[in-house]
Every structure is written in C-alpha cells, then in structure tokens.
C-alpha cells in the first residue's frame, strides 16, 4: 500500500453495549435487569479497531475512535484507545438509550462533519439490537459511498479499493474517498493491548461533543425515540418455517399483520 501525501483521518465508530454475559432477565416480567451491568465494546467493533490500526500502520493514518455515550461510556472509549488509537471523541445527548437508529446515525454523521474524516469504519452490526443500520444510514446522510462486509483495504492517493464479502463470494470494489465501510469479522491482524498503551489511554483527553456543539435541537431528538410496545423471551418451542408466496405488496401486508400481533 502506497504512502499517501497527507495524513489520512480514519474514524472508527465504537458502540458501548451492556456486557451480554452479565445481563439477566426477570423471569416474571421478562425485563432486562441492567443495574450494575458494565458497558463493553460491541464485539463487532473490535474488528473495526483492527482495521483502523492496520491503516494506521500501513499509511500512517490518524485514527479517531467515536462513540455515542454518557460518562459511563468513557471507560469503553478508553479501552478502544488502549489498543493504540490516537484520539477519542464522545457525543453526549439526552435519552441516548431511547433514540431510534436513524437519530443515532444522524448524531454520528453530524459529529463526523465536526471532526472531519477521510474514511469511516463501522461494525457490520451490534450484539444488542442487531439492526445493522448505522453504517448505511450514516453514509446516506453524509452522501458518501458505502461498502459493506469489507475484508481487505487498499488506498492509493484518494482512490479506495476493497475486497468485500457478498453472500458466498468475494468481490472487488473501487471508489473514491471519503467513504464508509463496514468491516467483516476476523479480516485484519488482531491487535492486543499493551501495558504502555493502557497507561497512555487513561492519560489522554477525550473530546466531548454535545447536541449544542452540533447545532441540533434537543426537542427534535426527544421526539425521535424508540417506543417499545412489548419485551418478551423467544419461545422455546420449535416451529417449522413458513415459505410465503405471492406478490410483494400482499406479502408485506401479511407480514405487517403478523407483527401487529406482538
């Protein structure tokens, strides 16, 4: 990979999630018991860290870890820094846990405009909600190319060439920077923390951005929340899958009716 003339700015998006190994479910109410459950890095975002630090080594990129969070999420961001990431930025907003996926993507995209970027890396999904929407929504909001499930990255000047997994094939795609990629798991050399990097991570200053810094009205965010109608554990009974046939509009109407039962 060729050295680029100017230091590239690579932003690695990190999502703090409740440690799934510590989360318990109330047997009667079927609600999640989250008191005293620590936050951790979304497992899919660890592969983002590997990819970002690969670029840091290969093209001397300046890597920024960006996350949405509150003061409790600071330790998660510092853990990301302890792998060797140059800088940490956290976006703090009211009712972050209740914001829907599009609103979170909007906050992140506005933060991207504030800090600047050449390349954005995201995990392909998160272990809590598994929507996989943040990456493509951000790319749409920023009006930049989006390539999912990337396994290899090559950059020459401002041209980006990647190899990505598409179903059961590996395809090669080329585009220009800036761009947004989601990273396929176990694709880049795994990075480990060192005692020195851990020490440095807790000395670094984390930049905190508020909705005011991003010129976003809090009232608009409060209206864009996810309203949970019902929480329940999946049924343990094994049911045979249904194969639906018909016109797309009819199938969509049928599926909507089925979802309304819950």
ChimeraX attribute file (.defattr): number of C-alpha atoms within 10 A of each C-alpha:
attribute: neighborCount
match mode: 1-to-1
recipient: residues
	/A:1	10
	/A:2	10
	/A:3	13
	/A:4	15
	/A:5	10
	/A:6	10
	/A:7	14
	/A:8	19
	/A:9	20
	/A:10	24
	/A:11	29
	/A:12	29
	/A:13	23
	/A:14	28
	/A:15	26
	/A:16	24
	/A:17	20
	/A:18	17
	/A:19	17
	/A:20	14
	/A:21	8
	/A:22	12
	/A:23	14
	/A:24	14
	/A:25	13
	/A:26	9
	/A:27	9
	/A:28	6
	/A:29	10
	/A:30	13
	/A:31	14
	/A:32	13
	/A:33	12
	/A:34	14
	/A:35	8
	/A:36	9
	/A:37	15
	/A:38	18
	/A:39	19
	/A:40	18
	/A:41	21
	/A:42	21
	/A:43	18
	/A:44	21
	/A:45	27
	/A:46	23
	/A:47	26
	/A:48	29
	/A:49	30
	/A:50	22
	/A:51	28
	/A:52	29
	/A:53	26
	/A:54	18
	/A:55	22
	/A:56	20
	/A:57	10
	/A:58	15
	/A:59	20
	/A:60	16
	/A:61	23
	/A:62	19
	/A:63	26
	/A:64	23
	/A:65	25
	/A:66	26
	/A:67	24
	/A:68	25
	/A:69	24
	/A:70	17
	/A:71	10
	/A:72	11
	/A:73	20
	/A:74	20
	/A:75	17
	/A:76	22
	/A:77	28
	/A:78	22
	/A:79	18
	/A:80	26
	/A:81	25
	/A:82	22
	/A:83	21
	/A:84	22
	/A:85	23
	/A:86	17
	/A:87	20
	/A:88	23
	/A:89	22
	/A:90	23
	/A:91	22
	/A:92	19
	/A:93	21
	/A:94	15
	/A:95	14
	/A:96	17
	/A:97	13
	/A:98	16
	/A:99	19
	/A:100	15
	/A:101	17
	/A:102	16
	/A:103	21
	/A:104	23
	/A:105	22
	/A:106	19
	/A:107	21
	/A:108	23
	/A:109	20
	/A:110	21
	/A:111	22
	/A:112	18
	/A:113	11
	/A:114	12
	/A:115	13
	/A:116	12
	/A:117	19
	/A:118	17
	/A:119	21
	/A:120	26
	/A:121	25
	/A:122	31
	/A:123	27
	/A:124	24
	/A:125	21
	/A:126	21
	/A:127	17
	/A:128	12
	/A:129	9
	/A:130	9
	/A:131	11
	/A:132	16
	/A:133	14
	/A:134	23
	/A:135	24
	/A:136	21
	/A:137	19
	/A:138	24
	/A:139	20
	/A:140	15
	/A:141	14
	/A:142	17
	/A:143	12
	/A:144	16
	/A:145	15
	/A:146	18
	/A:147	20
	/A:148	20
	/A:149	21
	/A:150	25
	/A:151	21
	/A:152	16
	/A:153	20
	/A:154	15
	/A:155	20
	/A:156	14
	/A:157	13
	/A:158	13
	/A:159	12
	/A:160	17
	/A:161	15
	/A:162	18
	/A:163	18
	/A:164	22
	/A:165	17
	/A:166	12
	/A:167	8
	/A:168	6
	/A:169	7
	/A:170	13
	/A:171	13
	/A:172	14
	/A:173	13
	/A:174	14
	/A:175	16
	/A:176	16
	/A:177	17
	/A:178	20
	/A:179	19
	/A:180	26
	/A:181	26
	/A:182	27
	/A:183	31
	/A:184	23
	/A:185	19
	/A:186	14
	/A:187	15
	/A:188	21
	/A:189	11
	/A:190	13
	/A:191	15
	/A:192	10
	/A:193	13
	/A:194	12
	/A:195	10
	/A:196	11
	/A:197	17
	/A:198	17
	/A:199	11
	/A:200	14
	/A:201	24
	/A:202	15
	/A:203	10
	/A:204	14
	/A:205	11
	/A:206	18
	/A:207	11
	/A:208	18
	/A:209	17
	/A:210	16
	/A:211	17
	/A:212	11
	/A:213	12
	/A:214	17
	/A:215	9
	/A:216	15
	/A:217	10
	/A:218	14
	/A:219	9
	/A:220	10
	/A:221	21
	/A:222	16
	/A:223	11
	/A:224	16
	/A:225	18
	/A:226	13
	/A:227	9
	/A:228	7
	/A:229	6
	/A:230	8
	/A:231	11
	/A:232	11
	/A:233	10
	/A:234	6
	/A:235	7
	/A:236	6
	/A:237	6
	/A:238	6
	/A:239	7
	/A:240	6
	/A:241	6
	/A:242	6
	/A:243	5
	/A:244	9
	/A:245	8
	/A:246	8
	/A:247	8
	/A:248	9
	/A:249	8
	/A:250	11
	/A:251	13
	/A:252	12
	/A:253	10
	/A:254	12
	/A:255	11
	/A:256	11
	/A:257	11
	/A:258	10
	/A:259	8
	/A:260	7
	/A:261	6
	/A:262	9
